[in-house]
Amino acid sequence: MGSDNEVNDAQTNSRRRFLGKSAALGLAGAGVLAGCKENGAGAPGSASASAAAAGKSHGAGKAHVEPGQLDDYYLFSSGGHSGEARIMGVPSGRTLRRIPVFNIDPMVGWGITNESKAIMGTKPDGSLKYTTGDTHHVHGSYKDGTYDGRFLWVNDKIHSRLARIRMDTMECDKITELPNVQGFHGIFPDKCDPVDKSVNHTTRVFCGAEFAIPFPNDGRDLDDPSKWGSLFTCVDAETMDVRWQVRVDGNMDLTATSYDGRFACSNQYNTENAADQAGMMAAERDACVFFDVARVEALVKAGKFTTIGSSKVPVVDGRKAVNADPKTAVTCYVPVGKNPHGVNASPDGKYMVCSGKLSPTATVIEVALVAKWFDGELKTERDAVVAEPEIGLGPLHTAFDGKGNAFTTLFLDSQIVKWNVAAAIAQFKGDKTVKPVVDRVDVHYQPGHGYASMGETKDADGKYFNSGNKFSKDRFLPVGPLHSETEQLIDITGDQMVIISDHTAYPEPHDAIIVRRDIVKTRQIYNMDDFPNKVTADNAGITRNGNKVHVRLMSQAPAFSMPVIKVKKGDEVTLTLTNYDKVEDLTHGCALPTYNINFIVNPQETKSVTFKADHAGAFWMYCTHFCHALHLEMRSRFLVEA
């Protein structure tokens, strides 16, 4: 193949030519293929263009979105034990993107590139600490009680991790592992600061843990129940550092926050703190535990906390025995229906609703009365309950339309039930003439999660409710023992609910939020200067330090900057690639056969991989992402000398 000097001379010459004649060819061809402005503003299919073409947005009740037109909403969903998050359009049900978070994704290179590994976490040998995840709940950052389009957070139930996704790029940028917890299930951001009321945006994310474990979980005290417990965790929204934890009686399931910033809360389906199923169903009532966030932080500031094992995280005691005095308590345990699943805040900020699961009821808790309990003005925690309507069998999740109505999934009845909160309160007070239940609709089958358009915000608009059904037998073409799940979109604008579409969902998504499209502001092209390791014409090429080799490569359709890359067997190779194209949607891929290397670089982005060249031979490194009419010709020879 020629001497080392010949290869180096070829690399130097190709680097000089790369941003010249051949690069111009690439830009011209790419421009023809992509045909978009760099910033995407006013481009065909953009929100402004589509709105102008249509004259108005899609109305509720119409699921079909015409070709070339855009959806009115983004649906951000978990991906379950795939470990990812997902984006769909509403009302069309189109799958727009899968966001790798806790999983490996060779399409984008998540879990393969050095940058993604640094976020996911590695062992001393550089391999990933975890390669699995189980996402359940996705929630967005807030400002003034509604979404601000900055961040999404999603949990990993298996390994007790919290991930943050940037909404401008729809990519994960931070992952935090929570100490001292297992079965981390429910999350929710705060909506304003509980201490500094001038801060009206998300500053904290709250995390509930289901499974009790020994403190510390080091193999000792495994048979001592007094050493086992569950912790509620607060994570800083900006730094993603763990701020503090609170030990509770029982466990925690899902999480919600009050609109005034004072409270975070979690439903508890195992107040018994039992280790077996029968024990978990022993009590006739369970609880929704409320946390006075400012009081917790005051105790932390005063040094009134403990730590567990080697963890430095402050742990405050929120168990009933040390929180008997409401005026100093940090927790309030409000009794609710048996084995509840889910707690949700009404858009007016007045109520929290817990569903019974093993009780055919929903429990309505007035937030102001919880505050009165903490202030010593209420006799018992139960006095904060203002309604408990009977709504059906197996109630799970509740959403709201902003018009006073609640919508709850009924797992056992395979229905969505619509009920009026004010009517439920009136009935609870003794008015037997009112009927809280307004309407029911059958869904197919066994709905788990349900959520309404903008329903987790003060701007709940009452247009759509999505029912995430756990079973779909008979609904779609059979594809073997593993069935897809069913997402059914329901028009909730009228008095009666109307199912307007079925969509499939690859198992197993859980909760989601539906966000108006005008809130989401994505970038289409990266800023190359945001990447300190970017490759330029000055540093491109191969450098060697002993057996450590750094290959710095540029791409611009339809070529890599080096046609030949030569290393030696046994070298530790770092390959850094920068995409020089500035055209929206012009992404390049980089695959290296037999070396498990496959990733993409978006316009103006830089990524890198590090691997050992442990087997010799000639390998064609090629672009995997279609970018140009000469896409198949976009490749380089990667030569590993024996």
N, C-alpha and C positions, 0 to 999 in steps of 0.2 A: 504493500500500500504506500510505500515511500518512507523516507527517513523522518525523524522527529522535526528536523529543520524545515523540511518540505511541508509537513503538516502545519507547523507554526506559521510559516510564511502564508500558507493558504488561509489560515484563520485571520491573520492580520489584514490581508487583502479583502477578505469577505466582510470583515467588520467595517472597513472603510467604505466598501460599496453599499453596505446594508441600508444606510440612511440616505443613500443617493438614488441611483437609477432603479434598482430593483424594488426599493421601498416605495418609490413613486408609482411603480406598476401596481404594487399591492394596494396603495391608497386609492388609486383610480378604480381598480377592480372592486375593492371593498365598498367604495362609495356607490358604485352601480348596484351592487347586490343589496346593500343595506338601505340606501336612499333615505336617511333620516338626518335631522339636525343633531348636532352634538349634544345639546342639552335636552332634546326631546320636546321643547316647548312648541305647542301648536302643531305637532306632528300628527299625521293621520292616525286616528284611533286614540288620541290623547283625550283627557277628560273634557278640555275646552272644545276640541274639534267635535267630539261625539255629542256633547250637549248642544252645540250649535246645529249639527246635522239633524239631531232628533227633535230639536225644538223644546224638549222637556225630558226629564228623567223617566225611567220606567215606573209605572205605578204598581202598587202592591196588587197581587192577583195575577200578574203576568210573569211567568218564569222564563219564557224564551227571550233571549237577548239576540237581536239581529246581528248577522255578520258585520264586523267592523265597528260595532257599538260596544260600549263598556258596561260592566256591572255597576250598580249603585253602591255596593258594599264589598268590603273584604271580610272574609271569614277566616279568623286565625284559630287553628285547632291544634290540639296535641296529636301525637301519632301513636300513643300507647307504647307497647313493648317493642316497637321499631326503634324507639329512642329519639325520634325526630319530631319536628313541628311541621304543620302544613298550612297552605293558604288556598282558599277557594274563593270564587266569585259568587256573589249573591245578587240577583236571584238565579243566575244561570246554573250554578253548581259546577262550573268549570274548575278543574284543578289547575292552579296557577303556579304553584311551587311547593317543593318539599325542602324543608330547611334541616340539614343534618345538625344535630346538637350533641347527643350522647352516643351516637352511632358512627360507624365508618361509612363514608360515601365516596367511592372511587370516581364518581362523575365529577364532583367539584374538587376532590382530593382531601375532603375532611377526614382527619385521622391519619392522613398520609403526609401532608406537608408539615414542615417544621412549625409554621405559624399556628396551624390548627392543633398540633400536638401540645404546644405551649399552653393553649387555652384549656384543652381537655385534661392535661395532667399526665405526667410520665413517671415511670419507675427509674431508678438510678441507671439502668442500662439503656434508657431512651425509649423503651417500649411503652405503650399506653397502659396507665394504671387500670382502667376499666375499658372494656369494649362493648358493654351492653348498657341499656338504660330503659326506663319505663316512665314516659311522660304522661301526665294526667291533666294538668290544668295550665292554661295560658291566660295571662292577664296583662293589660297594658298600663302604661304610666298615665298619670292624671294631671290636669291643671284646671282649676275652677270647677271641679266635680265632673269633668268629662275627659275623654282621651286627648292627649296632646301630640300623639304620633312620634314620640321619641323612642320608647323602649317597649319590648314585651319581655315577660319572665315566664319560664316554664320549669317545672320540677322534674326530678328523677327519683321515683319512689324506691327503686332498688338500692341505689347507692347514696341516697340522701344528699343530692346535689341540687343547687339552684343555678339555672343558666339565664343569661340576659341576651336578648336579641336586639340589635340595632334596627330600627324600622326604616332607616334611610337606605340600608343595603340589604336588609332581611338576612343578616348573618349573625351568628353567635359571636359575641366579643368577650364574654367572661363566664366562667363557671366557678362556683364556690361549693366546697364540700362542707356540710354542716356537721359539727362534732356532737357526739353523745346521743345521736338519734337514729332510729330505723323506721322504715315505713313512712317516709316524708311524703305526705299526700297533698294537703290543701295549701294553697298560697293565695295571698292577696296583697297588692300595694296599698299604702295609705293614700288618702286623697288630699291631705294637707297636714302640715306639721302639728303635732299635739302640744308642743311647747311654745313655738314661735308662730303665732296665728297669722303673721304677715306672709309666711311661706305657704302658698296655696297650691303647691304641686307635690308630687310624690317624692318622699325622702327615705322611706323605709319599705321593705317587703317582709310580710309576716308568713311564717311557715309552721304548719302543724304536723306533729308526728303521731302515727297510729300505734306503733308497737312499743311496748315497755321493754326496756333492757336494763341490765345491772349497771350501777354507777360506781366505779368505772367498769366498762365492759372488757375486763382483762382475764376472764376465765375463773376468777374467784367469786365467791358469794352467789353461785348459780342457783343454790337452793334456798336462798334467803329472800323471801318476797319483799321485805322492807327495803332492800337495796335496789329494787327494780322501779322504774318510773318512765314517764314520758315528758318531753320538753317542748315548749313553744319557743320559736326562734325568731329574732329580729335581725334582718340583714340590711346594711346600708345600701340604698338604691344606687348611689353614685360609685362608691368604692367597691361594692360587693363584699365588704368585710362583715363578719358576724359581729353584731353589736352586743347582744345579750340573749339570755335564755331564761325561761320561767318554768319551774317544775310544777306539774298539776296533779290532782287526783284524777284517775281515769286516763283516757286517751284523747286524741283530737283527730278529726276527720277533715272536713273542708273549712275554709276560712273566709271571713268577710271583714270589712272595715266600715266605720261610720263616716258620714260625710263631714262631720265637724272635726275629725282627726283624733277625737278623744279615745275611741275604742277600736280594738281588734277583737274578733270573737271566732270561736270554733265550735261546731257541733261535736258532741261526744256520744258515740254509740256503745262505749264500753266503760261506763262510770264504775262498773264493778272491778275494773282492772284485772279481769279474769284471763286465764291462759287457754281456755277451751271454749268451744262454741256454746255449750249449755250455760256456762258461767256468764258469758257475754250477754245472754238473754234473760238473766235471772231477775233483774230489776224491772218494775213496771213502768218506770220513767227513767229517762237519761237526762242529759243537760246540754245547754249551750253555755260555754264558759266565756265570759267577757274579761278582757284585760284593759285596765286603765294604764295606758302607755306612759303618760307623764309621770305617774306614781312609780312605775317600774324604773324609769330612767332616773328619778330622784333617788331611789334606793341605790342604784348602781353608782351614781355620782357621790353618794355619801359613804360608799364602801361597804354597804350592807348586803353582801352577796358572798357566795362561795364559788369554788371552781371544782371541776371534776377531772381527776387524773392529771394528765399532762396538758390538758386544754387550759388556755388562759381566759376563755370566755366567761364573763360574769354570769352566775346563775342565781336568780332570785327565787325564793320559795313562795309558790302560789297555791299551796295546798290549803284546804279549808281550816285545818287545825291552827294555822298561824295567820289566818285571814278572817277571823271571827268578827272583828270590829270593822264595819263597813267604812268608817271614816279613815281608816289606815290601810284597808285591804287593797291588794292589787288585782284580785280576781273576784268575780261574781258568777256563781253557778246557777243559771236559771233553768228550772225543770221543764222538760219538753217531752213530746211523745216518745214511745219506746223505740230504741235503736234508730235514731234519726240519721238521715243521710242528706247533707247539704244545709247551708245557711246562706241566705241572700238578702241584700239590703234593698229596700224599696227606693225608687228614684227620688222621692221627696225627702229621703233621709230620716223618716220617722220610724220605720219598722225593720226588724230582722225576721225572716221567716225560716223556720226549720220544718222539714218534713219527717213524718214518723217512721216510715219504712215498715216497721212491724205494728204500726198503729195507723188506722185509715184517716189520720188527721194531719193538719199543718198547724204549727204553733206560731202565733204572731206575737212578737215581743216588741214593746214600745221602747225605743232607745232612750227617750227622756226619762222614763221610769227607772231604767237601769242606772242612769245618772243620779236619780233621786236615792236609789239604794246606796250607791257609793257615798252620797252626801248625808246618809243617815236618816233620810226622810221617808223611807219605805220599810214596812215591817219585815217582809220576807222577800226573797228573790222571786218567788212564784207570783208576787203581786205585779211584776213587770209584764206578765202575760196578759194580753188584752183580747185574744181570740184563739179559738181552737176548732175551726170548722172541720166537719167530716167530709172529705173530698173523694175518697176512693182507696183502692187497695194498692199497697206498695208505692206510696208517694216518695219521690226522690228529689229532683231539682225543681226550683221555682224561678221563673223570670217574670218581668213586668212590662206593661205597655205604656207606662207614663200617664194612664188615664184612670188609675185606681184599680186596675184588674191585675190579677196574678195568674200565671199559667204553670201548672205543675205536671211533671211526667209521672204516670202511674204504671210502674213496672209490671205488676201482676194483672191489672186490668187491660194492659196494652192500649192505653188512652192518654190523651192530653186533656186535662180538665182546666177550664177557665172559671175563676171565682173572683168575687169582688171583696176587697179587703175591708171597706167600710161596712158592707153588709155583714161580713163575718164578725166584726167588732160589735155591731148592733145586736146580732143574735146572741153573742156571748154575754152581753149586758142584760139579756132577758127578752128581747123582742122576737117572739116566735113567728111573726108574720113574714120576716125576711128570709130569703133563700140565697145564701152566698154563692152557690154554684150557678153559673150563667150558661155554660155550654160544655159539651164533651165531643171529642172526635177520636175515632179509632185510628191507631197507627200500627205499623207492621214491622216487627213485633217487639214487645218488651222494651219500651224506651228507657234509656238510662239518663243521659244528659240532655238538657234542653236549654235553649238560650234565645233571647229576643234581640232584634236589631237595636243597638245602643242601649240594651236593657240593663247593663251594669253601670249606667251613668245617669246623671240628672237630665240628660237629653234623650231618654228612652222615647222612641218615636212611634211605637205600636204598629209597625208595618209587617214584620216577619217574625215567626217563631220557627226555630229549627229543632226537630226531634231526632236525636241520635239513637237509633234503635239497635239493640244488641243482637237481634236475630233477623234473618232475611229469607228464611226458607220459603220457596215458591215465588219469590219476588223477581228473581233474575235467572238468567241462564245458569245451569249447574256447572260448576268448575271443579268438582271433586269434594272431598270431605270438608275442606276449609272454605266456608262461605264468606262472602263480603258482608259488610254491615250496611244498614240502610240509613241514609240521611233524608228525612222528609221535610220539605219546606212548606210552611203553613201560612196562609194569609190571615192576619189577625186584625185587619182594619175594621171589619164589620162586627155586628153582634154575634155572628156565628163564625167559627173557624172553618177554613176551607184548605184542604191539602192541594197544593198546586204542582208539586213535582216530587219525584223520587230520584235520589242519586245514590250511587254505590260509594262505599268507603272501605279502603283496605284496612283489615283489622290491625290494631283496635284503637280508634280514636276515643278520646274522653270529652272533656269540656272544651268550650270554645267561646270566642266573643265575635260579635258582628259589628264592624266599624264602618262608618260612612267613608266613602272614598275620598272626599275632600280633605279629610284629616290626615291621610297618609301622603307624605311627600318623600318620594324615593329619589335617589341619585341614579343616573344612568351610566356615568363615567367616573372612574376614580381620579383623584389628584395624585399624579406620580410622586410628587414631593412628600406625600404622606408615608412613603415607604423608605426608611433609611437605607435599606439594602438594595435599592433600585439599581438596575444595570444601565450604564450609559456607554456611549461610544468610546469613552476614555478608559473605562475599567473592564469592558467586555473582553472575554477570552479565558484562558486557563492559567491559573497560578498554582504552584506547588510548594508545600512546606512539609518536607519529609514524605510520609505516605498520605498526607492530607491534601486533597486536590479540590480546588474551588473552580467550578465551571460557571462562568457568568454569560448568560445568553439573552439575546433580545429576539422578539418575534414581531413581525409585521406582515400581514397577509401579502403574498403567500409563501413566506420564507422564515426560517430561523437564521440567526446571524452567523452561525458557523455550520458549514456543510459537513465538517468532520470534527469529531471530538475523540481524543485519544488519551486513555489512561492505562494504568498497569493493574494486573490482578493483585488484589490485596489492598488497593487504595481505598481510603475513606473519602467518598465523593460527596461534595455538596453542590447541587445544581440549583442555581438561582435564575429565574426567568421573569423578564419584564415584557409586558405587552405594549407595544408602541402605537397600536392603532387608537384613534380617537373617535371612532365611529360607534355610535350606540348599537349595542347588540352584537358587536364583532368580538367574540370571545375565541381564544385559542386554547387548545388542549395540548398536553404533553404526556405521551405514553412511552415507556421503555420496556420492551418485551423481556420476560423472565426475571425482572427485577421488582415487580410489584409497584411500579411507579406509574401513576395516572392521576392527573389533576388538570385544572383549567386556570387560566388567567384572564380576567375580564379587562376591558379597555383601560389602559394606564395602570394596571395592577401588577404587583410583584409577589411571587411566591417562591418557596424554596423547598427542596427535599434533601435529606442526607441518607446515604446508604453505603454499604461496602461492596465494592466491585469484586465479588468473591468467585466469579466464574468467567473464564475468558471466552472471547469470540467477537463476532461482528453482530451488532444489534441496530436495527433501524428505529430511531426515535422519531415519532410522527405526531402530527396534530390530530387529535381525536374529535375536535369540535368544528363542524363544518363552517368555513370562514370565507371561501373564495372559490371561483371556478377552478382554480389550480390547487384546491385543498388537498387532493390526493398526492400532489407533488411536494407538499410541504413536509419535508422530513430531512433528517440528518443521520449520518452514520456514527454510532457510538461504538468505538473500538476498544476492547479490553485485551491488552497484550498478556500472553501467558508468561 
